[in-house]
Amino acid sequence: MASTPAVASLYRRCLKLSLDWTVHRYIWRGQAVYIRSLFDANKHVREPRQQRALFQEAEQLLETWKHPDPYRPPTAPGGSKFERNIPAPMLDPPPHMTL
């Protein structure tokens, strides 16, 4: 049986996957509404076998449509700006000099 957190995780992964394939947010919003309607259409399924089948079908679709180069925020690990400007290490201050 698919638990509520598992379904919520699947929903978020579906949204993130559709965002990987969509360039503009205004186009993605329509896809997000469509994904939500698909989840809402199966919200009243109570049969555990049917829930499991729906969950596995969605997992297979996610794997099928997986983007070869998914979007990563620039400052996230794997992003183009990750650790670009690393702060300087904290070193001991130089000794005091008297002139």
N, CA, C and O atoms as a MOPAC input file, in Angstrom:
PM7 MOZYME 1SCF
protein

 N      0.84300 1    -1.17800 1     0.00000 1
 C      0.00000 1     0.00000 1     0.00000 1
 C      0.88800 1     1.24100 1     0.00000 1
 O      1.86500 1     1.30000 1     0.74700 1
 N      0.57000 1     2.20400 1    -0.80500 1
 C      1.35100 1     3.43200 1    -0.91700 1
 C      0.95500 1     4.38300 1     0.21200 1
 O     -0.21500 1     4.74000 1     0.34500 1
 N      1.92300 1     4.78600 1     1.01500 1
 C      1.64300 1     5.69100 1     2.12200 1
 C      1.56600 1     7.12400 1     1.61200 1
 O      1.98100 1     7.42500 1     0.49300 1
 N      1.03400 1     7.98800 1     2.44400 1
 C      0.88300 1     9.39800 1     2.07100 1
 C      2.22900 1    10.06500 1     1.77500 1
 O      2.33600 1    10.77100 1     0.77200 1
 N      3.27000 1     9.87100 1     2.61300 1
 C      4.56600 1    10.49100 1     2.26500 1
 C      5.15300 1     9.95700 1     0.96100 1
 O      5.79700 1    10.70000 1     0.22100 1
 N      4.93500 1     8.67700 1     0.67500 1
 C      5.45400 1     8.10200 1    -0.56800 1
 C      4.75000 1     8.71400 1    -1.77800 1
 O      5.38300 1     8.99900 1    -2.79500 1
 N      3.44700 1     8.91300 1    -1.66100 1
 C      2.69000 1     9.51800 1    -2.76200 1
 C      3.09600 1    10.98600 1    -2.92900 1
 O      3.21700 1    11.47500 1    -4.05300 1
 N      3.30400 1    11.68200 1    -1.81800 1
 C      3.73900 1    13.08500 1    -1.89300 1
 C      5.12200 1    13.17800 1    -2.53600 1
 O      5.38400 1    14.08500 1    -3.32600 1
 N      5.99500 1    12.24700 1    -2.20100 1
 C      7.33100 1    12.22300 1    -2.80200 1
 C      7.23700 1    11.94400 1    -4.30600 1
 O      7.93200 1    12.57100 1    -5.10500 1
 N      6.37900 1    11.00800 1    -4.67700 1
 C      6.18100 1    10.69500 1    -6.09400 1
 C      5.63900 1    11.92400 1    -6.84200 1
 O      6.07200 1    12.22300 1    -7.95400 1
 N      4.69900 1    12.61900 1    -6.22300 1
 C      4.13000 1    13.83100 1    -6.83400 1
 C      5.21200 1    14.89400 1    -7.04200 1
 O      5.29000 1    15.49300 1    -8.11500 1
 N      6.04200 1    15.13100 1    -6.03000 1
 C      7.12200 1    16.11600 1    -6.15800 1
 C      8.11400 1    15.70800 1    -7.24100 1
 O      8.57100 1    16.54800 1    -8.01600 1
 N      8.44900 1    14.41700 1    -7.29700 1
 C      9.38200 1    13.96000 1    -8.33200 1
 C      8.78700 1    14.13200 1    -9.72100 1
 O      9.50800 1    14.45500 1   -10.66500 1
 N      7.47800 1    13.92000 1    -9.85900 1
 C      6.81600 1    14.14300 1   -11.15200 1
 C      6.89400 1    15.61700 1   -11.55000 1
 O      7.16900 1    15.94200 1   -12.70500 1
 N      6.65000 1    16.50600 1   -10.58200 1
 C      6.72600 1    17.93500 1   -10.87800 1
 C      8.14300 1    18.34900 1   -11.25900 1
 O      8.33400 1    19.11300 1   -12.20500 1
 N      9.12700 1    17.85400 1   -10.53400 1
 C     10.52100 1    18.21000 1   -10.83500 1
 C     10.93800 1    17.66700 1   -12.19400 1
 O     11.66900 1    18.32800 1   -12.93200 1
 N     10.47600 1    16.46600 1   -12.52600 1
 C     10.81100 1    15.89100 1   -13.83100 1
 C     10.19600 1    16.71300 1   -14.95400 1
 O     10.84600 1    16.96700 1   -15.96800 1
 N      8.94300 1    17.13200 1   -14.77900 1
 C      8.32400 1    17.94500 1   -15.83200 1
 C      9.01600 1    19.29900 1   -15.94800 1
 O      9.07600 1    19.86800 1   -17.03800 1
 N      9.53800 1    19.82200 1   -14.84500 1
 C     10.27800 1    21.08300 1   -14.88900 1
 C     11.61100 1    20.91500 1   -15.60900 1
 O     12.09900 1    21.85900 1   -16.23100 1
 N     12.21100 1    19.71700 1   -15.53200 1
 C     13.44800 1    19.45800 1   -16.27500 1
 C     13.21900 1    19.53600 1   -17.78600 1
 O     14.10500 1    19.96200 1   -18.52700 1
 N     12.04900 1    19.13200 1   -18.23700 1
 C     11.77000 1    19.09000 1   -19.67500 1
 C     11.17000 1    20.38500 1   -20.20100 1
 O     11.07900 1    20.56600 1   -21.41600 1
 N     10.76200 1    21.28500 1   -19.32700 1
 C     10.09000 1    22.51400 1   -19.74200 1
 C     11.00100 1    23.71100 1   -19.53300 1
 O     11.62700 1    23.84800 1   -18.48200 1
 N     11.07300 1    24.56600 1   -20.52400 1
 C     11.96400 1    25.72000 1   -20.45600 1
 C     11.32200 1    26.86500 1   -19.68600 1
 O     11.98000 1    27.48400 1   -18.85000 1
 N     10.06900 1    27.15600 1   -19.94600 1
 C      9.39800 1    28.31300 1   -19.36300 1
 C      8.40800 1    27.89900 1   -18.28700 1
 O      7.70300 1    26.89900 1   -18.42000 1
 N      8.36700 1    28.68900 1   -17.21600 1
 C      7.46100 1    28.39000 1   -16.10300 1
 C      5.99900 1    28.47900 1   -16.51100 1
 O      5.19400 1    27.68400 1   -16.02500 1
 N      5.62600 1    29.39300 1   -17.36700 1
 C      4.21700 1    29.52400 1   -17.73400 1
 C      3.73200 1    28.29900 1   -18.51000 1
 O      2.54300 1    27.98300 1   -18.46700 1
 N      4.61200 1    27.61600 1   -19.20600 1
 C      4.24900 1    26.35900 1   -19.87400 1
 C      4.20300 1    25.24000 1   -18.84400 1
 O      3.31400 1    24.39000 1   -18.87600 1
 N      5.17000 1    25.25000 1   -17.93000 1
 C      5.23900 1    24.20800 1   -16.90600 1
 C      4.01200 1    24.22900 1   -16.00000 1
 O      3.57700 1    23.18100 1   -15.52500 1
 N      3.45600 1    25.40300 1   -15.75900 1
 C      2.29600 1    25.50800 1   -14.86700 1
 C      1.12600 1    24.68200 1   -15.38600 1
 O      0.43600 1    24.03500 1   -14.59800 1
 N      0.89300 1    24.69100 1   -16.68100 1
 C     -0.16600 1    23.86600 1   -17.25500 1
 C      0.10900 1    22.38700 1   -17.06600 1
 O     -0.80700 1    21.60700 1   -16.80300 1
 N      1.37600 1    21.99900 1   -17.19900 1
 C      1.73100 1    20.59700 1   -16.97200 1
 C      1.55300 1    20.21900 1   -15.50900 1
 O      1.12500 1    19.10600 1   -15.20000 1
 N      1.87700 1    21.13600 1   -14.61100 1
 C      1.71600 1    20.87100 1   -13.18100 1
 C      0.24400 1    20.66400 1   -12.82400 1
 O     -0.09200 1    19.79500 1   -12.02000 1
 N     -0.61600 1    21.46000 1   -13.42100 1
 C     -2.05300 1    21.30900 1   -13.17900 1
 C     -2.53700 1    19.96500 1   -13.72600 1
 O     -3.37100 1    19.30800 1   -13.10300 1
 N     -2.02500 1    19.55600 1   -14.87600 1
 C     -2.39700 1    18.26100 1   -15.45400 1
 C     -1.92500 1    17.10600 1   -14.56500 1
 O     -2.66800 1    16.15100 1   -14.34000 1
 N     -0.70100 1    17.19300 1   -14.06500 1
 C     -0.18200 1    16.15200 1   -13.16200 1
 C     -1.03900 1    16.07500 1   -11.91100 1
 O     -1.37100 1    14.98700 1   -11.44100 1
 N     -1.39800 1    17.23700 1   -11.37300 1
 C     -2.25200 1    17.25900 1   -10.18200 1
 C     -3.58800 1    16.59800 1   -10.46300 1
 O     -4.10900 1    15.87300 1    -9.61600 1
 N     -4.15500 1    16.83800 1   -11.64900 1
 C     -5.44800 1    16.22400 1   -11.98400 1
 C     -5.32900 1    14.70300 1   -12.07800 1
 O     -6.26400 1    13.98600 1   -11.72000 1
 N     -4.18600 1    14.20600 1   -12.55500 1
 C     -3.98400 1    12.75400 1   -12.60500 1
 C     -3.91400 1    12.15500 1   -11.20200 1
 O     -4.47000 1    11.08500 1   -10.95300 1
 N     -3.23800 1    12.83700 1   -10.29400 1
 C     -3.16300 1    12.34700 1    -8.91900 1
 C     -4.52300 1    12.43600 1    -8.23500 1
 O     -4.90800 1    11.53100 1    -7.49400 1
 N     -5.24800 1    13.51800 1    -8.48000 1
 C     -6.57200 1    13.67700 1    -7.87200 1
 C     -7.56700 1    12.65100 1    -8.40200 1
 O     -8.46900 1    12.23300 1    -7.67600 1
 N     -7.41500 1    12.24400 1    -9.65500 1
 C     -8.33200 1    11.25800 1   -10.22900 1
 C     -8.20700 1     9.90000 1    -9.53800 1
 O     -9.17100 1     9.13500 1    -9.49300 1
 N     -7.02700 1     9.59900 1    -9.00200 1
 C     -6.81100 1     8.30400 1    -8.34200 1
 C     -6.73800 1     8.43500 1    -6.82300 1
 O     -6.27500 1     7.51900 1    -6.14300 1
 N     -7.18000 1     9.54000 1    -6.30200 1
 C     -7.08200 1     9.79100 1    -4.86600 1
 C     -8.02700 1     8.90300 1    -4.05300 1
 O     -7.75900 1     8.64100 1    -2.88000 1
 N     -9.11200 1     8.44300 1    -4.64300 1
 C    -10.10600 1     7.66400 1    -3.91300 1
 C     -9.89500 1     6.15500 1    -4.04600 1
 O    -10.75100 1     5.38600 1    -3.61000 1
 N     -8.80400 1     5.71700 1    -4.62400 1
 C     -8.51900 1     4.29100 1    -4.74800 1
 C     -8.11600 1     3.76800 1    -3.37700 1
 O     -7.16900 1     4.27500 1    -2.77600 1
 N     -8.82800 1     2.75300 1    -2.87200 1
 C     -8.56000 1     2.20700 1    -1.54600 1
 C     -8.02700 1     0.77500 1    -1.59300 1
 O     -7.52200 1     0.27000 1    -0.59000 1
 N     -8.13300 1     0.13200 1    -2.72300 1
 C     -7.64800 1    -1.24600 1    -2.87300 1
 C     -6.11600 1    -1.24900 1    -2.87500 1
 O     -5.51500 1    -0.62300 1    -3.74800 1
 N     -5.45700 1    -1.94000 1    -1.91600 1
 C     -3.99500 1    -1.91400 1    -1.83800 1
 C     -3.29300 1    -2.40900 1    -3.10200 1
 O     -2.26800 1    -1.85600 1    -3.50000 1
 N     -3.83600 1    -3.44000 1    -3.72800 1
 C     -3.20500 1    -3.94900 1    -4.95700 1
 C     -3.28200 1    -2.92500 1    -6.07300 1
 O     -2.32400 1    -2.73400 1    -6.82200 1
 N     -4.41300 1    -2.27600 1    -6.17800 1
 C     -4.57900 1    -1.25800 1    -7.21900 1
 C     -3.68000 1    -0.05400 1    -6.93000 1
 O     -3.09900 1     0.52100 1    -7.85100 1
 N     -3.56300 1     0.32800 1    -5.65400 1
 C     -2.66100 1     1.42200 1    -5.28100 1
 C     -1.22200 1     1.08800 1    -5.64200 1
 O     -0.49900 1     1.91600 1    -6.19600 1
 N     -0.81800 1    -0.13000 1    -5.32300 1
 C      0.54800 1    -0.56200 1    -5.62100 1
 C      0.80200 1    -0.55200 1    -7.11900 1
 O      1.87200 1    -0.14400 1    -7.57000 1
 N     -0.18900 1    -1.00400 1    -7.89700 1
 C     -0.04700 1    -1.03000 1    -9.35300 1
 C      0.08200 1     0.40700 1    -9.91100 1
 O      0.91400 1     0.67100 1   -10.77900 1
 N     -0.74600 1     1.31400 1    -9.40400 1
 C     -0.66900 1     2.71000 1    -9.84900 1
 C      0.67900 1     3.32100 1    -9.48100 1
 O      1.27700 1     4.04100 1   -10.28100 1
 N      1.15400 1     3.03500 1    -8.27800 1
 C      2.42700 1     3.56100 1    -7.81400 1
 C      3.57300 1     3.04200 1    -8.67700 1
 O      4.44900 1     3.80900 1    -9.07600 1
 N      3.56800 1     1.74500 1    -8.96300 1
 C      4.62800 1     1.16100 1    -9.79600 1
 C      4.57200 1     1.68800 1   -11.21600 1
 O      5.61200 1     1.91500 1   -11.83400 1
 N      3.37400 1     1.88300 1   -11.73900 1
 C      3.23000 1     2.44000 1   -13.08700 1
 C      3.81700 1     3.85500 1   -13.15600 1
 O      4.49900 1     4.21000 1   -14.11800 1
 N      3.54500 1     4.64900 1   -12.12900 1
 C      4.08300 1     6.00600 1   -12.09100 1
 C      5.60900 1     5.98800 1   -11.95900 1
 O      6.29600 1     6.79600 1   -12.58500 1
 N      6.13600 1     5.07300 1   -11.15300 1
 C      7.58900 1     4.94500 1   -11.00900 1
 C      8.23400 1     4.57800 1   -12.35300 1
 O      9.28900 1     5.10900 1   -12.70300 1
 N      7.60600 1     3.68100 1   -13.09200 1
 C      8.13500 1     3.28200 1   -14.39900 1
 C      8.09800 1     4.45400 1   -15.37500 1
 O      9.03400 1     4.63900 1   -16.15400 1
 N      7.03600 1     5.24400 1   -15.34100 1
 C      6.95500 1     6.41600 1   -16.21000 1
 C      8.04500 1     7.43600 1   -15.85700 1
 O      8.64100 1     8.04900 1   -16.74300 1
 N      8.29600 1     7.61000 1   -14.56100 1
 C      9.37200 1     8.51300 1   -14.15500 1
 C     10.71100 1     8.03900 1   -14.70000 1
 O     11.51000 1     8.84000 1   -15.18600 1
 N     10.95200 1     6.74800 1   -14.62000 1
 C     12.22000 1     6.20800 1   -15.11000 1
 C     12.31500 1     6.32400 1   -16.62900 1
 O     13.39000 1     6.59000 1   -17.16600 1
 N     11.20200 1     6.12800 1   -17.31600 1
 C     11.18400 1     6.22700 1   -18.77500 1
 C     11.46700 1     7.65200 1   -19.23800 1
 O     12.21700 1     7.86000 1   -20.19200 1
 N     10.86500 1     8.63600 1   -18.56000 1
 C     10.97600 1    10.03000 1   -18.98100 1
 C     12.10200 1    10.78000 1   -18.28500 1
 O     12.16300 1    12.00700 1   -18.36000 1
 N     12.98600 1    10.07100 1   -17.61500 1
 C     14.08300 1    10.71000 1   -16.90000 1
 C     14.91800 1    11.55400 1   -17.86800 1
 O     15.30100 1    11.08900 1   -18.94200 1
 N     15.19000 1    12.78500 1   -17.47700 1
 C     15.93000 1    13.71400 1   -18.33600 1
 C     17.42200 1    13.38000 1   -18.31100 1
 O     17.97300 1    13.13400 1   -17.23800 1
 N     18.08900 1    13.36800 1   -19.47200 1
 C     19.51700 1    13.02900 1   -19.49900 1
 C     20.39600 1    14.10100 1   -18.85000 1
 O     21.49500 1    13.79700 1   -18.38500 1
 N     19.92500 1    15.34500 1   -18.81500 1
 C     20.68700 1    16.43200 1   -18.21500 1
 C     19.73800 1    17.26200 1   -17.35300 1
 O     19.32500 1    18.34700 1   -17.76200 1
 N     19.38400 1    16.76000 1   -16.15100 1
 C     18.38200 1    17.45800 1   -15.34400 1
 C     18.87400 1    18.81600 1   -14.85100 1
 O     20.07600 1    19.06200 1   -14.74400 1
 N     17.92300 1    19.67900 1   -14.55900 1
 C     18.24600 1    21.01600 1   -14.06700 1
 C     18.80500 1    20.92200 1   -12.65200 1
 O     18.25100 1    20.22700 1   -11.80100 1
 N     19.89100 1    21.61800 1   -12.41100 1
 C     20.45700 1    21.75100 1   -11.07400 1
 C     20.66300 1    23.23800 1   -10.81400 1
 O     21.18300 1    23.94700 1   -11.67500 1
 N     20.26100 1    23.72100 1    -9.63800 1
 C     20.53700 1    25.13300 1    -9.33800 1
 C     22.03800 1    25.38300 1    -9.40600 1
 O     22.81700 1    24.52100 1    -8.99800 1
 N     22.46100 1    26.52700 1    -9.90500 1
 C     23.88900 1    26.78600 1   -10.11400 1
 C     24.75400 1    26.61700 1    -8.87100 1
 O     25.89600 1    26.17000 1    -8.96800 1
 N     24.21700 1    26.97200 1    -7.69900 1
 C     25.04000 1    26.88300 1    -6.48900 1
 C     24.90500 1    25.54600 1    -5.77200 1
 O     25.52900 1    25.35000 1    -4.73000 1
 N     24.11400 1    24.63000 1    -6.29500 1
 C     23.95700 1    23.31000 1    -5.68600 1
 C     25.10400 1    22.39700 1    -6.12900 1
 O     25.74800 1    22.66700 1    -7.14300 1
 N     25.36500 1    21.31900 1    -5.38100 1
 C     26.40500 1    20.37600 1    -5.82400 1
 C     26.11100 1    19.88100 1    -7.23900 1
 O     25.00100 1    19.43500 1    -7.52900 1
 N     27.10300 1    19.96200 1    -8.10600 1
 C     26.91700 1    19.59600 1    -9.50300 1
 C     26.52700 1    20.77700 1   -10.37100 1
 O     26.49900 1    20.65800 1   -11.59600 1
 N     26.22500 1    21.92200 1    -9.75700 1
 C     25.85200 1    23.12100 1   -10.50700 1
 C     27.08300 1    23.83300 1   -11.04200 1
 O     28.20800 1    23.53600 1   -10.64000 1
 N     26.86500 1    24.76600 1   -11.94400 1
 C     27.98300 1    25.43400 1   -12.60400 1
 C     28.74500 1    26.39900 1   -11.69100 1
 O     29.89600 1    26.73100 1   -11.97200 1
 N     28.12300 1    26.84700 1   -10.61200 1
 C     28.80000 1    27.78300 1    -9.71100 1
 C     29.13700 1    27.15700 1    -8.35800 1
 O     29.53100 1    27.86300 1    -7.43000 1
 N     28.98400 1    25.84000 1    -8.24000 1
 C     29.22200 1    25.19000 1    -6.95100 1
 C     30.68000 1    25.34800 1    -6.53800 1
 O     31.59100 1    24.96700 1    -7.27300 1
 N     30.88100 1    25.90200 1    -5.37600 1
 C     32.19900 1    26.12800 1    -4.78400 1
 C     33.10900 1    26.96800 1    -5.68000 1
 O     34.32900 1    26.80200 1    -5.66000 1
 N     32.51900 1    27.86800 1    -6.46300 1
 C     33.33400 1    28.71000 1    -7.32800 1
 C     34.12500 1    29.72300 1    -6.50500 1
 O     35.31300 1    29.92500 1    -6.75600 1
 N     33.49400 1    30.35200 1    -5.54200 1
 C     34.16300 1    31.34000 1    -4.70500 1
 C     34.23200 1    30.81700 1    -3.27500 1
 O     33.48000 1    31.25600 1    -2.40500 1
 N     35.12000 1    29.90100 1    -3.05100 1
 C     35.27800 1    29.33100 1    -1.72600 1
 C     35.89200 1    30.39500 1    -0.81800 1
 O     36.85000 1    31.06200 1    -1.20800 1
 N     35.34700 1    30.55900 1     0.39100 1
 C     35.93700 1    31.55700 1     1.27500 1
 C     37.37600 1    31.18900 1     1.62900 1
 O     37.73400 1    30.01400 1     1.70800 1
 N     38.18100 1    32.20900 1     1.83700 1
 C     39.59000 1    31.98200 1     2.17900 1
 C     39.68800 1    31.27300 1     3.52500 1
 O     38.88900 1    31.53300 1     4.42400 1
 N     40.65900 1    30.38300 1     3.66600 1
 C     40.79200 1    29.68300 1     4.94200 1
 C     41.22700 1    30.65100 1     6.04300 1
 O     41.94900 1    31.61500 1     5.78900 1
 N     40.78800 1    30.38300 1     7.23700 1
 C     41.16800 1    31.21500 1     8.38700 1
 C     42.55200 1    30.78600 1     8.85200 1
 O     42.73800 1    29.67600 1     9.35000 1
 N     43.50700 1    31.67200 1     8.68600 1
 C     44.88100 1    31.38600 1     9.09200 1
 C     45.24000 1    32.23000 1    10.31000 1
 O     44.53800 1    33.18800 1    10.63400 1
 N     46.32800 1    31.87700 1    10.98100 1
 C     46.79900 1    32.67100 1    12.09700 1
 C     47.23000 1    34.03800 1    11.58400 1
 O     47.81000 1    34.14100 1    10.50300 1
 N     46.95200 1    35.08300 1    12.34900 1
 C     47.36800 1    36.41100 1    11.88300 1
 C     48.89400 1    36.52000 1    11.89600 1
 O     49.56100 1    35.80700 1    12.64700 1
 N     49.44000 1    37.39700 1    11.07900 1
 C     50.89600 1    37.53900 1    11.05000 1
 C     51.39400 1    38.08200 1    12.39200 1
 O     50.64100 1    38.75100 1    13.09900 1
 N     52.65800 1    37.80200 1    12.75300 1
 C     53.16700 1    38.29300 1    14.02900 1
 C     53.23000 1    39.82100 1    14.04100 1
 O     53.38400 1    40.45900 1    12.99900 1
 N     53.11200 1    40.38100 1    15.21500 1
 C     53.14100 1    41.84000 1    15.37300 1
 C     54.53300 1    42.37700 1    15.07800 1
 O     55.52500 1    41.84600 1    15.57600 1
 N     54.60900 1    43.42100 1    14.27400 1
 C     55.90400 1    44.00500 1    13.92000 1
 C     55.97200 1    45.42400 1    14.47800 1
 O     55.01200 1    46.18500 1    14.36500 1
 N     57.07700 1    45.76800 1    15.06500 1
 C     57.28900 1    47.13200 1    15.52200 1
 C     58.30200 1    47.80100 1    14.61700 1
 O     59.36800 1    47.24900 1    14.34600 1
 N     57.98000 1    48.94200 1    14.17100 1
 C     58.88700 1    49.67600 1    13.29500 1
 C     59.52000 1    50.83300 1    14.00100 1
 O     60.31400 1    51.56100 1    13.40500 1

